[in-house]
Amino acid sequence: MQPSQKHPIKNYFVFTASERRAVVLILIIAVFLFLLPHLFPFLLQPKTTIASQKVLLAEALTNSSTNNKQSHASSESLPAPSLFPFDPNTIGLEEWMRLGVKPKTAQTILNYRTKGGRFRSPDDLKKIWGLRSEQVQQLIPYVRITDTVKKTFQSKDYTKKNPQQVLSIEINTASLEEWESLRGIGPGLAARILKFKEKLGGYISVEQVGETYGLPDSVFQQIQGHLRNTSPRVSLLNINELNEEALSKHPYIRYQTAKAIIRYREQHGAYQSLTDLEKIEAINPETRAKIIPYLTVK
């Protein structure tokens, strides 16, 4: 009894073996509870990842099955191509589909024909939107365009442009349609011929038609025999009244030539006759011969 009486406070800090084990267990539980929130992500992640992988795998299998069904369905909707000789200008929708052409593309071809489109050669298949290049190459050997279609186009062009059907036209009074009736003359050239005639003030000779801008000489030589000028209609320019700007608008009169004509008039007075132009050294004989038929001294 003596030691406990000497140290009464110390006795409170002396633990038995069972008490020490209890203290250690409490400390372990406290540490575990402290670390537990930090361990949750690591404990739950493997399960979540596995679950996600299962979901993704299930979706992949479902999509694959759907695609296979759609592919199988589409393959069943289109029959296997059956190649045979055909005329692209006459066959219908079913025949195009038998050739392996998709219904939408076949309908496009039919619409093209309905609007007046025609296939003139096998290579025209290349112009159809929706036909693959390898498919076109496969179909071309089987194309058979009938002669009736070709003759229709040739006959149409021939009757419109055959110069033998046009005896002759009057170059100063011919209409746009009359010029177009000549072989090699389209709307553009016909309009240029008429415009050139207006700028000149009228044609004096048939050869002047060949000076039209853009008219090939080969075409002019071809139509020349069908042109006539029996009633010349020429608008005359009065060199005693007009200025340089007005005179230079004529195709044969350059600005320098017009200026020389006006300067001579200012220096010598009004022109008495067109022969006075021979006194102007700045105007060469060739130019003078071309412009005199379009001038007057009234």
C-alpha positions as semicolon CSV with decimal commas, in nm:
position;residue;x (nm);y (nm);z (nm)
1;M;0,000;0,000;0,000
2;Q;0,293;0,227;0,038
3;P;0,374;0,300;-0,333
4;S;0,022;0,405;-0,416
5;Q;0,012;0,642;-0,128
6;K;0,336;0,811;-0,236
7;H;0,215;0,874;-0,599
8;P;-0,162;0,916;-0,594
9;I;-0,178;1,108;-0,935
10;K;0,035;0,860;-1,129
11;N;-0,207;0,586;-1,048
12;Y;-0,458;0,750;-1,284
13;F;-0,223;0,705;-1,588
14;V;-0,142;0,340;-1,532
15;F;-0,337;0,111;-1,773
16;T;-0,386;-0,256;-1,760
17;A;-0,316;-0,476;-2,064
18;S;-0,684;-0,495;-2,163
19;E;-0,718;-0,117;-2,138
20;R;-0,416;-0,063;-2,366
21;R;-0,562;-0,292;-2,634
22;A;-0,889;-0,101;-2,621
23;V;-0,709;0,230;-2,669
24;V;-0,517;0,096;-2,974
25;L;-0,839;-0,038;-3,129
26;I;-1,011;0,300;-3,083
27;L;-0,718;0,476;-3,255
28;I;-0,730;0,235;-3,553
29;I;-1,106;0,291;-3,592
30;A;-1,059;0,668;-3,574
31;V;-0,787;0,663;-3,842
32;F;-1,004;0,441;-4,065
33;L;-1,302;0,672;-4,028
34;F;-1,081;0,969;-4,115
35;L;-0,948;0,806;-4,431
36;L;-1,275;0,651;-4,542
37;P;-1,408;0,955;-4,742
38;H;-1,083;0,961;-4,939
39;L;-1,111;0,593;-5,023
40;F;-1,467;0,611;-5,166
41;P;-1,363;0,707;-5,528
42;F;-1,114;0,421;-5,544
43;L;-1,359;0,173;-5,401
44;L;-1,646;0,274;-5,639
45;Q;-1,451;0,337;-5,967
46;P;-1,391;-0,021;-6,077
47;K;-1,760;-0,105;-6,039
48;T;-1,866;0,209;-6,234
49;T;-1,615;0,145;-6,513
50;I;-1,724;-0,213;-6,552
51;A;-2,088;-0,105;-6,562
52;S;-2,013;0,162;-6,825
53;Q;-1,824;-0,086;-7,039
54;K;-2,118;-0,324;-7,023
55;V;-2,355;-0,047;-7,136
56;L;-2,128;0,057;-7,424
57;L;-2,085;-0,303;-7,533
58;A;-2,461;-0,353;-7,530
59;E;-2,515;-0,038;-7,739
60;A;-2,249;-0,144;-7,989
61;L;-2,410;-0,484;-8,032
62;T;-2,752;-0,322;-8,076
63;N;-2,624;-0,075;-8,340
64;S;-2,440;-0,348;-8,524
65;S;-2,754;-0,559;-8,533
66;T;-2,960;-0,260;-8,658
67;N;-2,709;-0,175;-8,931
68;N;-2,695;-0,536;-9,044
69;K;-3,074;-0,545;-9,066
70;Q;-3,085;-0,219;-9,262
71;S;-2,811;-0,334;-9,496
72;H;-2,986;-0,665;-9,544
73;A;-3,317;-0,488;-9,606
74;S;-3,165;-0,250;-9,861
75;S;-2,991;-0,534;-10,039
76;E;-3,323;-0,716;-10,061
77;S;-3,503;-0,404;-10,198
78;L;-3,270;-0,376;-10,501
79;P;-3,242;-0,683;-10,727
80;A;-2,906;-0,796;-10,854
81;P;-2,807;-0,604;-11,174
82;S;-2,910;-0,776;-11,495
83;L;-2,723;-0,628;-11,791
84;F;-2,888;-0,629;-12,133
85;P;-2,878;-0,410;-12,448
86;F;-3,090;-0,098;-12,393
87;D;-3,176;0,239;-12,542
88;P;-3,146;0,509;-12,268
89;N;-3,396;0,723;-12,462
90;T;-3,681;0,469;-12,443
91;I;-3,653;0,230;-12,144
92;G;-3,866;0,286;-11,835
93;L;-3,815;0,288;-11,461
94;E;-3,826;-0,090;-11,414
95;E;-3,569;-0,150;-11,688
96;W;-3,330;0,102;-11,529
97;M;-3,367;-0,075;-11,194
98;R;-3,300;-0,411;-11,360
99;L;-2,972;-0,263;-11,482
100;G;-2,882;-0,188;-11,118
101;V;-2,971;0,183;-11,120
102;K;-3,121;0,315;-10,797
103;P;-3,489;0,418;-10,817
104;K;-3,409;0,781;-10,736
105;T;-3,143;0,799;-11,009
106;A;-3,372;0,624;-11,257
107;Q;-3,644;0,880;-11,186
108;T;-3,390;1,158;-11,245
109;I;-3,318;1,013;-11,590
110;L;-3,689;0,995;-11,673
111;N;-3,736;1,358;-11,563
112;Y;-3,441;1,458;-11,783
113;R;-3,607;1,292;-12,083
114;T;-3,947;1,444;-12,003
115;K;-3,793;1,794;-12,021
116;G;-3,660;1,721;-12,371
117;G;-3,321;1,577;-12,280
118;R;-3,184;1,303;-12,506
119;F;-2,886;1,070;-12,508
120;R;-2,692;1,112;-12,830
121;S;-2,400;0,883;-12,742
122;P;-2,321;0,622;-12,474
123;D;-2,082;0,866;-12,306
124;D;-2,380;1,090;-12,220
125;L;-2,446;0,853;-11,927
126;K;-2,150;1,019;-11,755
127;K;-2,357;1,337;-11,724
128;I;-2,624;1,171;-11,508
129;W;-2,589;1,265;-11,143
130;G;-2,610;0,960;-10,920
131;L;-2,444;0,709;-11,153
132;R;-2,107;0,596;-11,024
133;S;-1,818;0,598;-11,270
134;E;-1,768;0,222;-11,243
135;Q;-2,139;0,170;-11,302
136;V;-2,128;0,391;-11,613
137;Q;-1,834;0,194;-11,752
138;Q;-2,031;-0,123;-11,691
139;L;-2,340;0,006;-11,876
140;I;-2,177;0,180;-12,175
141;P;-2,108;-0,142;-12,375
142;Y;-2,480;-0,225;-12,362
143;V;-2,609;0,113;-12,486
144;R;-2,791;0,095;-12,820
145;I;-2,914;0,436;-12,938
146;T;-3,156;0,396;-13,229
147;D;-3,098;0,582;-13,555
148;T;-3,441;0,746;-13,536
149;V;-3,326;0,965;-13,247
150;K;-3,008;1,068;-13,424
151;K;-3,195;1,142;-13,747
152;T;-3,443;1,358;-13,558
153;F;-3,167;1,586;-13,432
154;Q;-2,984;1,590;-13,765
155;S;-3,304;1,669;-13,953
156;K;-3,388;1,953;-13,713
157;D;-3,048;2,117;-13,752
158;Y;-3,042;2,054;-14,126
159;T;-3,376;2,217;-14,199
160;K;-3,282;2,520;-13,994
161;K;-2,932;2,572;-14,130
162;N;-2,941;2,422;-14,479
163;P;-2,845;2,711;-14,711
164;Q;-3,001;2,535;-15,010
165;Q;-3,346;2,605;-14,866
166;V;-3,273;2,982;-14,863
167;L;-3,254;3,131;-15,211
168;S;-3,120;3,472;-15,105
169;I;-3,176;3,751;-14,855
170;E;-3,158;4,128;-14,888
171;I;-2,870;4,243;-14,667
172;N;-3,016;4,587;-14,585
173;T;-3,368;4,470;-14,501
174;A;-3,322;4,111;-14,376
175;S;-3,456;4,036;-14,028
176;L;-3,278;3,853;-13,749
177;E;-3,465;3,533;-13,834
178;E;-3,364;3,554;-14,201
179;W;-2,997;3,582;-14,109
180;E;-3,032;3,287;-13,871
181;S;-3,175;3,077;-14,153
182;L;-2,831;3,075;-14,314
183;R;-2,606;2,786;-14,226
184;G;-2,339;2,885;-13,975
185;I;-2,523;3,198;-13,858
186;G;-2,660;3,177;-13,506
187;P;-2,846;3,439;-13,300
188;G;-2,521;3,601;-13,187
189;L;-2,372;3,646;-13,536
190;A;-2,706;3,756;-13,678
191;A;-2,732;4,029;-13,414
192;R;-2,374;4,144;-13,486
193;I;-2,443;4,167;-13,860
194;L;-2,747;4,386;-13,798
195;K;-2,559;4,602;-13,547
196;F;-2,269;4,654;-13,789
197;K;-2,517;4,758;-14,060
198;E;-2,667;5,020;-13,825
199;K;-2,325;5,164;-13,736
200;L;-2,232;5,190;-14,102
201;G;-2,561;5,348;-14,196
202;G;-2,637;5,061;-14,434
203;Y;-2,446;4,816;-14,652
204;I;-2,316;4,938;-14,987
205;S;-2,185;4,599;-15,097
206;V;-2,224;4,235;-15,000
207;E;-1,853;4,215;-14,917
208;Q;-1,906;4,448;-14,620
209;V;-2,098;4,174;-14,439
210;G;-1,771;3,982;-14,420
211;E;-1,623;4,266;-14,210
212;T;-1,861;4,187;-13,922
213;Y;-1,668;4,130;-13,601
214;G;-1,653;3,759;-13,510
215;L;-1,780;3,632;-13,845
216;P;-1,537;3,363;-13,972
217;D;-1,430;3,407;-14,333
218;S;-1,519;3,044;-14,403
219;V;-1,879;3,108;-14,295
220;F;-1,897;3,427;-14,501
221;Q;-1,770;3,247;-14,811
222;Q;-2,038;2,985;-14,753
223;I;-2,328;3,233;-14,731
224;Q;-2,202;3,497;-14,974
225;G;-2,384;3,339;-15,268
226;H;-2,715;3,379;-15,084
227;L;-2,676;3,753;-15,019
228;R;-2,795;4,036;-15,241
229;N;-2,803;4,415;-15,225
230;T;-3,063;4,536;-15,472
231;S;-3,187;4,831;-15,268
232;P;-2,902;5,008;-15,085
233;R;-3,018;5,220;-14,793
234;V;-2,735;5,439;-14,669
235;S;-2,751;5,717;-14,409
236;L;-2,523;6,004;-14,508
237;L;-2,311;6,219;-14,275
238;N;-2,295;6,591;-14,353
239;I;-1,930;6,694;-14,310
240;N;-2,031;7,064;-14,315
241;E;-2,233;7,025;-13,995
242;L;-2,103;6,740;-13,778
243;N;-1,815;6,764;-13,529
244;E;-1,527;6,522;-13,463
245;E;-1,719;6,315;-13,208
246;A;-2,015;6,254;-13,435
247;L;-1,801;6,166;-13,736
248;S;-1,572;5,931;-13,539
249;K;-1,870;5,710;-13,442
250;H;-1,871;5,570;-13,794
251;P;-1,675;5,240;-13,816
252;Y;-1,464;5,365;-14,109
253;I;-1,375;5,707;-13,964
254;R;-1,109;5,720;-13,693
255;Y;-1,091;6,019;-13,462
256;Q;-0,777;6,152;-13,633
257;T;-0,952;6,135;-13,970
258;A;-1,257;6,314;-13,831
259;K;-1,033;6,580;-13,676
260;A;-0,856;6,637;-14,010
261;I;-1,193;6,681;-14,187
262;I;-1,313;6,941;-13,935
263;R;-0,979;7,128;-13,930
264;Y;-0,984;7,165;-14,310
265;R;-1,340;7,303;-14,288
266;E;-1,235;7,554;-14,024
267;Q;-0,939;7,669;-14,234
268;H;-1,101;7,676;-14,580
269;G;-1,472;7,712;-14,511
270;A;-1,752;7,478;-14,602
271;Y;-1,686;7,191;-14,840
272;Q;-1,808;7,253;-15,189
273;S;-1,789;6,888;-15,292
274;L;-1,652;6,558;-15,165
275;T;-1,356;6,594;-15,398
276;D;-1,222;6,853;-15,153
277;L;-1,125;6,559;-14,930
278;E;-0,848;6,477;-15,179
279;K;-0,673;6,794;-15,059
280;I;-0,637;6,656;-14,705
281;E;-0,299;6,479;-14,693
282;A;-0,381;6,313;-14,358
283;I;-0,646;6,096;-14,529
284;N;-0,501;5,820;-14,748
285;P;-0,676;5,716;-15,071
286;E;-0,794;5,382;-14,932
287;T;-0,969;5,542;-14,634
288;R;-1,112;5,817;-14,855
289;A;-1,264;5,561;-15,091
290;K;-1,431;5,378;-14,804
291;I;-1,583;5,683;-14,633
292;I;-1,699;5,893;-14,931
293;P;-2,012;5,679;-14,997
294;Y;-2,128;5,769;-14,643
295;L;-2,061;6,146;-14,663
296;T;-2,243;6,448;-14,806
297;V;-2,178;6,825;-14,829
298;K;-2,533;6,958;-14,804
